[in-house]
Amino acid sequence: MDPKKQTAITVLIAVIVTAGIVAGIAYVVITPSDRKEADVLEIYHWWTSGGEANAIEALVDVFEALYPDTTVIQSAVAGGSGTTMIPIITALVLAG
């Protein structure tokens, strides 16, 4: 195939793909949503002792200062390194 023709086809495909992506993003941005913003943040963590507990409290305090209308719920999950928490988070995500 002629290199000029191949370049023209490549550019045409790139333009079409870019236009499709832009149209999809515009649709998502412009389309009104029936869902209201959440006013609750639930944090799952295993930081329950000593400095870990102090650290999560400090993070929550800063978040609450920045977003006073949002309620923070801390859900401590037993077991370090998240081994127990991963199945819980997975189930929550799959449940929607």
C-alpha positions in Angstrom: 0.0 0.0 0.0 1.2 3.5 -0.8 2.7 5.1 2.4 0.7 8.3 1.8 -2.6 6.4 1.6 -1.7 4.3 4.7 -0.9 7.6 6.6 -4.2 9.1 5.5 -6.2 6.0 6.6 -4.3 6.0 10.0 -5.1 9.7 10.5 -8.8 9.1 9.5 -9.1 6.2 12.0 -7.5 8.3 14.8 -9.9 11.2 14.1 -12.9 8.9 14.2 -11.8 7.2 17.4 -11.1 10.6 19.0 -14.5 12.0 17.9 -16.1 8.9 19.5 -14.3 9.3 22.8 -15.1 13.1 22.9 -18.8 12.3 22.1 -18.9 9.7 24.9 -17.4 12.0 27.4 -19.7 14.9 26.4 -22.7 12.6 26.8 -21.6 11.6 30.3 -20.9 15.2 31.3 -24.0 16.8 29.8 -26.5 14.1 30.7 -28.2 15.0 34.0 -28.0 12.5 36.8 -30.9 11.5 39.0 -28.4 10.5 41.7 -27.7 13.0 44.4 -24.2 13.3 45.9 -23.5 11.1 48.8 -23.3 12.8 52.2 -21.8 9.8 54.0 -18.3 8.4 53.7 -17.7 4.9 55.1 -14.0 4.0 55.7 -13.1 0.4 56.1 -9.7 -0.1 57.8 -7.7 -2.2 60.2 -6.0 0.7 62.0 -7.3 0.1 65.4 -4.4 0.3 67.8 -1.8 2.8 69.0 -0.4 5.1 66.3 -2.6 3.6 63.6 -5.7 4.6 65.5 -4.3 8.1 66.0 -3.5 8.3 62.3 -7.0 7.4 61.1 -8.5 9.8 63.6 -6.2 12.6 62.2 -7.2 11.8 58.7 -10.9 11.8 59.6 -10.6 15.1 61.5 -9.0 16.8 58.4 -11.7 15.4 56.1 -14.5 16.5 58.4 -13.0 20.0 58.6 -12.9 20.2 54.8 -16.3 18.6 54.3 -18.5 19.4 57.3 -21.7 18.3 55.6 -20.4 14.7 55.1 -20.7 12.1 57.8 -17.8 9.8 58.3 -18.4 6.2 59.4 -15.4 4.2 60.4 -15.8 0.4 59.9 -12.9 -1.4 61.5 -12.2 -4.8 60.1 -10.2 -7.4 62.1 -7.0 -8.6 60.7 -4.0 -6.7 59.5 -2.8 -6.0 56.0 -6.3 -6.2 54.6 -6.6 -10.0 54.2 -10.0 -10.0 55.8 -11.1 -6.7 54.3 -10.5 -7.6 50.6 -13.5 -10.0 50.4 -15.7 -7.5 52.2 -14.8 -4.7 49.8 -15.2 -7.0 46.9 -18.7 -8.0 48.0 -19.7 -4.4 48.5 -18.4 -3.4 45.0 -20.2 -6.3 43.4 -23.4 -5.5 45.2 -23.3 -1.9 43.9 
